[in-house]
Amino acid sequence: MEQQEHGYWREADGSAVSSTQAQVAWTRAAYPALVDVARRYHAVITYGELAEAVQQASGVRTRVKQQHWIGKVLALVVREAHRRGDPPLTALVVHAADGMVGVGYKEVLAVAGQAPVAGELDREQHAAAARLACYRHFGAALPADGGTPALAPRLRASLDRKAAATAAPRPPAICPNCFLQLPATRVCDSCGTHIP
């Protein structure tokens, strides 16, 4: 098979393409794929899912790991969205492991002429607002209140778990009659009083 001799090829006939040609083809495929995601309120897509979608839609394949080329494709998408006056569609792309946008998100800020954000959570909040702008712009069915910016579900769940783990423990319940600490059932073993 000819495609094993080079890094990028057309799926239809196995003919070689350059990395630049592949990136252009994938960028053209990425834009409509991301618009489809933006049409679903609070939807996101992972880098891996997008990498597979653009290869399938464009018919241009590679064995090169997506982390070596997807950033270049998304940088082109950022510029195209800015040129069209669309919100930054790349805010919809998150890591599968943690639900966060990548460090390449700084490209969104640079193209818009904005200063970099200070920390990861600030970057994620900015991306959440950008995603809401995408949902609104591309016609997602929004709630009556117009929708709210939201962190990606995996990231939100992770932050909620961390918050629950660091929350102050509930003080022990004390029986108001016997002044004894109640067991986990919250029913006094001495007098039977139940404390909700």
C-alpha positions as CSV (number, residue, x, y, z in Angstrom):
1,M,0.0,0.0,0.0
2,E,1.4,3.3,-1.1
3,Q,0.0,5.3,2.0
4,Q,2.5,3.5,4.3
5,E,5.3,5.2,2.4
6,H,4.2,8.7,3.3
7,G,2.5,10.5,6.2
8,Y,-0.5,11.9,4.5
9,W,-2.7,10.3,1.8
10,R,-6.0,10.5,0.0
11,E,-8.2,7.6,1.2
12,A,-9.8,7.1,-2.2
13,D,-6.6,6.2,-4.1
14,G,-3.8,6.2,-1.6
15,S,-2.0,9.1,-3.3
16,A,0.3,11.2,-1.2
17,V,-0.5,14.7,-0.1
18,S,1.7,17.2,1.7
19,S,1.1,18.2,5.3
20,T,0.0,21.6,4.1
21,Q,-2.5,20.2,1.7
22,A,-3.8,17.9,4.5
23,Q,-4.2,20.8,6.9
24,V,-6.1,22.9,4.3
25,A,-8.4,19.9,3.6
26,W,-8.9,19.3,7.3
27,T,-9.6,23.0,8.0
28,R,-12.3,23.0,5.4
29,A,-13.8,19.9,7.0
30,A,-13.4,21.2,10.6
31,Y,-15.5,24.4,10.1
32,P,-18.8,22.7,9.2
33,A,-18.1,19.9,11.8
34,L,-17.7,22.6,14.5
35,V,-20.8,24.5,13.3
36,D,-22.8,21.2,13.7
37,V,-21.5,21.0,17.3
38,A,-22.5,24.7,17.9
39,R,-26.0,23.9,16.9
40,R,-26.5,21.8,20.1
41,Y,-26.6,23.8,23.4
42,H,-23.7,23.0,25.7
43,A,-22.3,20.5,23.3
44,V,-18.5,20.0,22.9
45,I,-16.3,17.8,20.9
46,T,-13.0,16.2,21.9
47,Y,-9.7,16.7,19.9
48,G,-9.7,13.0,19.0
49,E,-13.3,13.1,17.8
50,L,-12.6,16.2,15.7
51,A,-9.5,14.6,14.3
52,E,-11.4,11.6,13.1
53,A,-14.3,13.6,11.8
54,V,-12.1,15.8,9.6
55,Q,-10.2,12.9,8.2
56,Q,-13.4,11.1,7.4
57,A,-15.1,14.1,5.9
58,S,-12.1,15.2,3.8
59,G,-10.9,11.8,2.7
60,V,-7.4,12.8,3.7
61,R,-5.8,10.4,6.2
62,T,-2.6,10.2,8.3
63,R,-1.0,8.0,10.8
64,V,0.6,11.0,12.5
65,K,-0.8,11.5,16.0
66,Q,-3.5,14.2,16.1
67,Q,-1.7,16.2,18.8
68,H,1.0,16.9,16.2
69,W,-1.3,18.5,13.6
70,I,-4.8,19.4,15.1
71,G,-3.4,22.6,16.7
72,K,-2.4,23.9,13.2
73,V,-5.8,23.1,11.9
74,L,-7.6,24.8,14.8
75,A,-5.3,27.9,14.4
76,L,-6.6,28.1,10.8
77,V,-10.2,27.7,12.0
78,V,-9.7,30.5,14.5
79,R,-8.5,32.9,11.7
80,E,-11.3,31.9,9.4
81,A,-14.0,32.4,12.1
82,H,-12.5,35.8,12.8
83,R,-12.5,36.7,9.1
84,R,-16.2,35.7,8.8
85,G,-17.2,37.5,12.0
86,D,-18.2,34.3,13.7
87,P,-17.5,33.5,17.3
88,P,-14.4,31.3,18.0
89,L,-15.6,27.8,17.1
90,T,-12.4,26.3,18.6
91,A,-13.8,26.9,22.1
92,L,-16.0,23.9,21.4
93,V,-13.0,21.5,21.3
94,V,-11.8,20.0,24.6
95,H,-9.5,17.3,25.8
96,A,-11.2,14.0,26.5
97,A,-9.3,13.4,29.7
98,D,-10.2,16.6,31.6
99,G,-12.7,18.6,29.5
100,M,-10.4,21.6,29.1
101,V,-9.6,23.6,26.0
102,G,-5.9,23.3,25.0
103,V,-3.1,25.7,25.5
104,G,-3.6,26.6,21.8
105,Y,-6.8,28.5,22.9
106,K,-4.5,31.5,23.4
107,E,-4.7,31.8,19.6
108,V,-8.4,32.8,20.0
109,L,-7.4,35.7,22.2
110,A,-4.4,36.7,20.0
111,V,-6.5,36.8,16.9
112,A,-9.2,38.9,18.7
113,G,-6.5,41.3,20.0
114,Q,-7.2,40.4,23.6
115,A,-4.6,39.9,26.3
116,P,-3.9,36.4,27.5
117,V,-5.9,35.1,30.5
118,A,-4.1,34.5,33.8
119,G,-4.9,30.9,34.8
120,E,-6.5,27.7,33.5
121,L,-9.8,28.4,35.2
122,D,-9.9,31.9,33.7
123,R,-9.2,30.4,30.3
124,E,-12.0,27.9,30.8
125,Q,-14.4,30.6,31.8
126,H,-13.5,32.6,28.7
127,A,-14.0,29.5,26.6
128,A,-17.4,28.8,28.2
129,A,-18.5,32.3,27.2
130,A,-17.2,31.8,23.7
131,R,-19.1,28.5,23.5
132,L,-22.3,30.3,24.5
133,A,-21.7,32.9,21.7
134,C,-21.3,30.0,19.3
135,Y,-24.6,28.3,20.4
136,R,-26.4,31.6,20.0
137,H,-24.8,32.5,16.7
138,F,-25.4,29.2,15.0
139,G,-28.9,28.7,16.2
140,A,-28.8,26.1,19.0
141,A,-32.1,25.6,20.8
142,L,-31.5,27.8,23.9
143,P,-33.5,27.9,27.2
144,A,-35.9,30.8,27.6
145,D,-33.3,32.8,29.6
146,G,-31.0,32.8,26.6
147,G,-28.6,30.3,28.0
148,T,-25.6,30.5,30.3
149,P,-21.9,29.9,29.8
150,A,-21.0,26.4,31.0
151,L,-17.7,24.6,31.6
152,A,-17.4,21.3,29.6
153,P,-19.2,18.5,31.4
154,R,-16.1,16.5,32.3
155,L,-14.4,19.6,33.8
156,R,-17.5,20.7,35.7
157,A,-17.8,17.2,37.2
158,S,-14.1,17.2,38.2
159,L,-14.5,20.7,39.9
160,D,-17.6,19.5,41.7
161,R,-15.8,16.4,43.0
162,K,-12.9,18.5,44.2
163,A,-15.3,21.0,45.9
164,A,-17.2,18.2,47.6
165,A,-13.9,16.6,48.8
166,T,-12.7,19.9,50.3
167,A,-16.1,20.9,51.8
168,A,-16.1,21.2,55.6
169,P,-17.3,18.0,57.2
170,R,-20.7,18.1,58.8
171,P,-20.5,18.5,62.5
172,P,-21.6,15.5,64.6
173,A,-25.2,15.6,65.7
174,I,-25.8,15.7,69.4
175,C,-28.9,14.4,71.1
176,P,-30.7,17.4,72.7
177,N,-31.9,15.2,75.6
178,C,-28.9,13.0,76.5
179,F,-26.2,15.2,75.1
180,L,-24.5,12.2,73.4
181,Q,-23.1,12.2,69.9
182,L,-25.6,10.4,67.6
183,P,-24.5,7.5,65.4
184,A,-24.7,7.6,61.6
185,T,-28.4,6.8,61.8
186,R,-28.9,10.1,63.7
187,V,-31.1,8.3,66.2
188,C,-30.1,8.4,69.8
189,D,-29.3,4.9,71.2
190,S,-30.4,6.1,74.7
191,C,-33.7,7.8,74.2
192,G,-34.6,7.2,70.5
193,T,-34.7,10.9,69.5
194,H,-34.1,11.4,65.8
195,I,-32.2,14.4,64.5
196,P,-32.7,15.1,60.7
